Amino acid sequence: MNGALIGLVVWLTASDLQAGTELQYAGTVSQQTKNGETEVKSFSFYAVTLINEKAQPQIAYQLEERGGGNWGWPEQFGLLALTDLATIKLRPIQLLQSFEEQQYSVPIRSPIFEFRDKLALQESWTDGQRDYVVTRKRNLKNREGFQVEVSTKIGRKQTLIVEAASGILLSLEEKVIIGRGDEFRLKMELQSQKQLTDSELAKNRQPFDSLLGIQSGLGRTGEQKVVELTIDQLKSIQKELPRIQKEADETRWSKFVAFISRDLLQQQKRLDGVAGLQKKLVGQDAPKWNLKLVDGTTFSSSDAKDKVVVLHFWQYRGEPLSEPYGQIGYLDFLNNKRKKLGVRVIGVNVDERFAGTDQKGAATRSMKKLLEFMNVGYEMAIDDESTLSEFGDPRTLGAPLPLWVVIGHDGKVAHYHTGFYDIKPDEGLKQLDDAVIEAIRRQKAK
């Protein structure tokens, strides 16, 4: 077990810090420039100490971010949980910082300092990843603490003020490196502390446990940057939400549950809009198109006659680039498997920069960087968004790309799907592949 986490277990179990200790923090992220600091984000997070049914310590939290990017609501809360001394499951508190069109996870240190037993002047130690030195005593808002300097081999540096009596983190200042070595400064400070009564803690925990149930049911990794619910997920949460709203009434979680409720309304509008596009297009003649392929040739709707075609509309860019990379790896596998049956897969790079001449070169270079990185084997075309608009741009409805369209041999739309597919690694793009196989079957039946 990580030494820092062992310390956290031992201290919380043995200390006087009670379950129901509420902590509220506020902080900022600033970019360091030649002219000084520029604030790019403010944030706050709420934490409360818990003890589970096995008498093991936990910390529940909920994060709010303003400016510079933010997580979807399923990633805005979590549980720092020590399930037993051999098995550790953590959902770390972390910010999502946007910078130069990319998004970066910035972890935040736990509000409970894991080495309280080492808080003595000039004490130094290492946990294998960080070096710690207690440099002096500090008084912050009439609370006695120690200043701890923390450094790592990759340049992250922290200055902590930790309350001596409780081990509660009073403040933090940290150097954070983002992008290609750009320096940012993260600062946060404890704003308030409150002790809940047993009845208040029980009332507070009930909605949190219900929210954890929803989070677990979504099966998210904790790193997704967009909330895109499926119809089944939306219906399931909508069914549970009225009960959770009642549980959250007059608790710290009521505001957060109201935020989730508003998001569900937007999710419903998105799904209704996409369903409208599907209803409008599936079974009907596909819009006419004339795509320019990367190799200089063209591919039009007339060229697709008597062929099964898969169009994958996505922003094929080398930067910003994040998993699951538009699921193009799975699409490439499908292409290799079905092209021998005559299926033609076309990746359509949607980028408004192709409409002009001044940025067309940059768009092309970015695309080629991605294609080389992913070693894509299917054909590629470029689109200045005009072809996508003909098929219905899901982004106008709040739905993200990619857009997947299967066109049958008869020129009719056989399948229309927005966003990522639910994937099982051993099945790949099964829903898309099923649609392709059905289109092939109909082609052969002709």
Phi, psi and omega in degrees: 000143176305133183299324179297322182284328174300316179299322180294318179298309183300315184293311182297324181290323187263346189275176179270000179293122187268155169298143182094011175280113181267134179231133179238124182244153172226147182202176179219158169237128181235143177269136179272123178233176178296335182264010179118210182254143175234118181291129181243350181200145166237155182206164173214152172213148182251138178222148176218135180280140181228161170232126182277184185294344177263014180063031179255145186283145177217159174228117174268146180213160173215131188251141172234132180237146179226114179085150173070026179096154175199154180288158166292159187301329179296339179261003183269000179214164181178188184225121169275101192240134172251099188288325172195177186289348181253338185238123182242127176234117183238139168243092191295151172284127180208144175274161171243110185253123176272136179202123179052050175067011175239163181238135185234136174279130179238104182291148177246135180297146178302146178290351177252119182285130190277355183236045182301327182291348181259005183285090176211147184305133178068008175290139178221150180194174177224150175253012181097336179241330182230149174253136184239140174220128175271113189264325181193170174277147180223146175244121180232115181053045177066026176240126184281131181210186178238144173269128182239125176263129183237134179223156177230168181287340182263012171098356176287132179228137180232143169241116183249147165242118186242130179295129185294318187288325188245338186080009179285136177288119181269324178202161179213138169228129188221138172274125182237131178258126182232149177069228183265043178098014179285138186263134176233161179236121178257128178230141173208157185212144177292127181262324182202157177219139182214146176255119178282147172286169180301319181289322177295320180295317179298318180292323179292323186282332184302309178293328179296317178297324177294321178294322176298324177298318177295315181301315180296320181294335179285339177065031181274154184277345186096358182244355180294140184256355181229137173268109178228096184275147171280169179301316181295319179296316180299314181298320180296316181290319178301326179291323183277334192299317180304320178295317181292325177299321177292319179297323185279348182303129180065029173235173179297340186270356185297318180296319181292319179295323176296323177297317177298318180301318179294321179295322180297326176296318178293322177297320179296318178298320179298311182294322178296319180295316179294320178299325177296319177296316179300314181297323182289324190258319185296128182090354181253164176300133179292149175302151176289143179214160176212095186264141175267119180279157182298330181281003177098346177276178178238160176220116185243172178298329178290329177291338184273001181302133180065023177234152170266124186237138173246122175253129180241098180275122180199163177271094180281090181231142176290332178215138352287148184227125180212154178298149005269031174054040179068011183058027184289338175297317177292323179294321178297321177296316178299318180299314180297329182278327189253350182294334178291345176266006177094004180286136180246116180259126180237120171275126183251110181279109182270113182205117183298342181292342178289348181286335182247191180247334186289330181245004182298321180296318179295320178296320180293317180297319179297318179297313182296327177298317179293315182299322177290321181296317183268352180053051183289133183256347179273169184288152181236143175229162178246147182217128178276022180089354182288319178292319177302318180300324179296325180273352182098103181283109183295341181295334177291345179256006182085008178261141184274161165285158014278161170246130182245126180230128173251126180246127183283177181298337181272004178083008180262150178287120181260339184203140183214119184217135177250149178079189182276149173279151168290127189244135163250124187309326182276355180247337181064216182277066187298316182298318178292317181296322177299319179294321178295314180298320178296320178295321177295317180300317179293325178297316181290327181292336179299000000 
